[in-house]
Amino acid sequence: MTGLAVPVRERADVAYRRWHSLPLRTRLTTVAALAATLTIVAVIAVAYIAVRHQLRGQIDHQLRRQVGEVHTTRSFNPLTGLEQLTINRVVGDIGGYTQFLAATGPIKGNELPVTSRDLAIARGQTNQYMRDAHYEGKHVRLVTAPVPGAAGFAVQIALPLTEVDHQLHELALAFAILAVAGLGTTILLSWAAVRRVTRPVKTLTEAAESIAATRDLTLRITAESNDELGRLAVSFNTMLDALERSLNAQRQLVTDASHELRTPLASLRTNAEVLNDIDRLSPAKRKAVLSGIVTQLDELTGLVADVVELARGEAPPSAHQEVMFDELVATAVDRARRHWPALTFNLTTAPVTVRGTPQRLDRAVANMLDNAGKFSPAGTAVDVVLDAGGQLVVADRGPGVPHDALPHVFDRFFRADEARGLPGSGLGLAIVQQVVEGHGGSISLNNRPGGGAVATLTLPLIDAAGPPPTPELLTHPAASEDASVPLPVEESLFR
């Protein structure tokens, strides 16, 4: 059994591969034509059987009626003094044949075919039955039944089926022609319908092949309907839009990074050329050159790290995990206090759990704090508030952002004129925006009355069934003796 199953399975695999190697249009047309053909054949078969049953049923009904007309007559014979039994053999002008049987065989008649079952009926051992037979080269329908009132006798009546067979033959021929015509029509209609239905698939395939060959992401497909294929075309166009935006963003990133790298590289080249005459430089100038090289290398390192961070993109949602955001913010604030010892960071948090990538969220919070630290004068405070609704507010007391620069603060490599003298690559807030939007949140930066900038980051909570609670209280910066008095967020940030 195993030896036979192996080649059968191999042949089945070959047939399966050949079938799936055919074009989709051919497979759909074949399946549709096959289904329609099976339906047509089933309908024709049922119709043929019904007509055949009707025609032959009429013959059977006529035979039963003729059997009912057979009767016997008993009379007294004065010559012999015995009762005489007469069987009426005249069945009527039905164009058929009649024969009587005794228990031992035919008595007299048309010499119709006799079987053992026919003789058994004559002996009274079984009831009447009908069958097909052949007599004188003709196809006949034959009934054998016991003669009423005459034990030991049976009658056979046969009717020719020539006309019925002729009608059934003509019907079968007509049905065959109908089936062939129906099959041809089905194939043509199926091919036309499948061709029309699969036209968007063909267009989609050609578009994908064209894009793969030309790398042209501006190609789009026109959605001709609102069905599944139409939605597929729309989804394909949406995917192309996303790819085009991503490719343009990558090109822009490379272009901007190349432009930004020129300045520190040019400075490094200049300082490196100065080192050729290091023996002629005074110790102070030598120290300044080496310090400049280190500073430029640090700037290059930070710029490359920021570019790599932007190029990484976001991790897929499946890679996210539960993050205790309040603990992450507290850790970031502790680092900021060590990095900016001249500033005071006032922290107020509430327990918040979000879903995301801890490293990326930590980088976003650190960039927000670093941005506030760079623009805050020494001796001032930075207020950091995380409320139970997942909103993080970082407010500094620096000069704020120029009004015309506010729409561009999240652009890559954007630096306001007032910030060009400060360290940084202009990518910090762009990284924050990428991280936050990748986690389904939002980020904004505004000025507050009285000076300073307010960055607001909002992330969706894991359980956000209800409305976010009222923001927690923010401690007023320690600028006076009553600095520890807690004030609402609005009052402390926008006083």
Long-range contacts (C-beta under 8 A, 24 or more apart in sequence): 24-198, 24-201, 25-191, 25-194, 25-195, 25-198, 25-202, 28-190, 28-194, 28-197, 28-198, 29-187, 29-190, 29-191, 29-194, 32-186, 32-190, 32-193, 32-194, 33-183, 33-186, 33-187, 33-190, 36-182, 36-183, 36-186, 36-190, 37-179, 37-182, 37-183, 37-186, 40-178, 40-179, 40-182, 40-183, 40-186, 41-179, 44-175, 44-178, 44-179, 47-175, 48-168, 48-171, 48-172, 48-175, 51-168, 51-171, 52-168, 55-164, 55-167, 55-168, 56-141, 56-161, 56-164, 59-141, 59-159, 59-161, 59-164, 60-130, 60-141, 60-143, 62-94, 62-159, 63-130, 63-141, 63-143, 63-157, 63-159, 64-143, 66-91, 66-92, 66-94, 66-96, 66-143, 66-157, 67-128, 67-143, 67-145, 67-155, 67-157, 70-145, 70-147, 70-148, 70-155, 71-148, 71-149, 72-147, 72-148, 72-149, 72-150, 74-149, 85-150, 87-147, 87-150, 87-153, 87-155, 91-157, 94-159, 95-159, 95-160, 96-140, 96-157, 96-158, 96-159, 96-160, 97-135, 97-140, 97-156, 97-157, 97-158, 98-155, 98-156, 98-157, 98-158, 99-155, 99-156, 100-147, 100-153, 100-154, 100-155, 100-156, 101-144, 101-153, 101-154, 101-155, 101-156, 102-152, 102-153, 103-152, 107-153, 109-156, 110-135, 110-158, 112-142, 112-156, 112-158, 113-142, 114-156, 117-144, 118-144, 118-154, 118-156, 119-154, 121-145, 121-146, 121-154, 122-146, 122-152, 122-153, 122-154, 123-152, 124-151, 124-152, 132-161, 133-158, 138-162, 139-165, 197-229, 199-224, 200-224, 200-225, 200-229, 200-230, 200-232, 200-233, 201-229, 201-232, 203-233, 204-232, 204-233, 204-236, 207-236, 211-240, 217-243, 217-244, 217-247, 218-244, 250-311, 252-412, 253-307, 253-310, 253-311, 253-412, 256-412, 256-413, 257-303, 257-307, 257-413, 259-413, 260-303, 260-413, 260-425, 260-426, 261-300, 261-303, 264-296, 264-299, 264-300, 264-303, 265-300, 267-292, 267-296, 268-293, 268-296, 268-297, 268-300, 271-296, 299-423, 299-425, 302-423, 302-424, 302-425, 303-425, 303-427, 306-425, 306-427, 306-428, 306-431, 307-425, 307-427, 309-363, 309-427, 309-431, 310-412, 310-427, 310-430, 310-431, 310-434, 313-434, 313-438, 314-357, 314-360, 314-434, 314-435, 314-438, 314-439, 315-357, 315-360, 315-438, 319-357, 320-355, 320-356, 320-357, 320-439, 321-355, 321-356, 321-357, 321-358, 322-353, 322-354, 322-355, 322-462, 323-353, 323-354, 323-355, 323-356, 323-357, 323-358, 323-361, 324-351, 324-352, 324-353, 325-352, 325-353, 325-354, 325-361, 325-386, 325-390, 325-392, 325-459, 326-350, 326-351, 326-352, 326-386, 328-358, 328-361, 328-362, 328-365, 329-365, 329-384, 329-386, 329-392, 331-362, 332-362, 332-365, 332-366, 332-369, 333-369, 333-384, 335-366, 335-369, 336-366, 336-369, 336-370, 336-373, 336-382, 339-370, 339-373, 340-373, 340-376, 342-378, 342-379, 343-373, 343-376, 343-378, 343-379, 343-380, 343-381, 343-382, 344-380, 344-381, 344-382, 344-477, 344-478, 345-369, 345-381, 345-382, 345-384, 346-381, 346-382, 346-383, 346-384, 346-474, 346-475, 346-477, 346-478, 347-384, 347-385, 348-384, 348-385, 348-386, 348-472, 348-473, 348-474, 348-475, 349-385, 349-386, 349-472, 350-386, 350-387, 350-388, 350-472, 351-388, 352-386, 352-387, 352-388, 352-390, 352-461, 353-461, 353-462, 353-463, 354-390, 354-439, 354-459, 354-460, 354-461, 354-462, 355-439, 355-460, 355-462, 356-439, 356-459, 357-439, 360-435, 360-438, 360-439, 361-435, 361-439, 361-459, 363-431, 363-435, 364-431, 364-432, 364-435, 364-436, 364-457, 365-392, 365-457, 367-428, 367-429, 367-431, 367-432, 368-392, 368-394, 368-432, 368-455, 368-457, 369-394, 370-428, 371-428, 371-429, 371-455, 372-396, 372-398, 372-453, 372-455, 374-419, 374-422, 374-423, 374-424, 375-399, 375-419, 375-422, 375-453, 380-477, 381-477, 381-478, 381-479, 383-474, 383-475, 383-477, 383-492, 383-493, 385-471, 385-472, 385-474, 385-489, 386-472, 387-468, 387-469, 387-470, 387-471, 387-472, 387-489, 388-468, 388-469, 388-472, 389-458, 389-461, 389-468, 389-469, 389-471, 390-441, 390-458, 390-459, 390-460, 390-461, 390-464, 390-468, 391-456, 391-457, 391-458, 391-468, 391-471, 392-456, 392-457, 392-458, 392-459, 393-454, 393-455, 393-456, 393-457, 393-471, 393-474, 393-489, 393-493, 394-454, 394-455, 394-457, 395-448, 395-452, 395-453, 395-454, 395-455, 395-492, 395-493, 396-452, 396-453, 397-451, 397-452, 397-477, 398-451, 398-452, 398-453, 399-451, 400-447, 400-448, 400-451, 400-452, 400-453, 401-445, 401-447, 401-453, 403-447, 406-445, 406-446, 406-447, 409-445, 410-443, 410-445, 432-457, 448-493, 448-494, 449-494, 449-495, 450-494, 450-495, 454-493
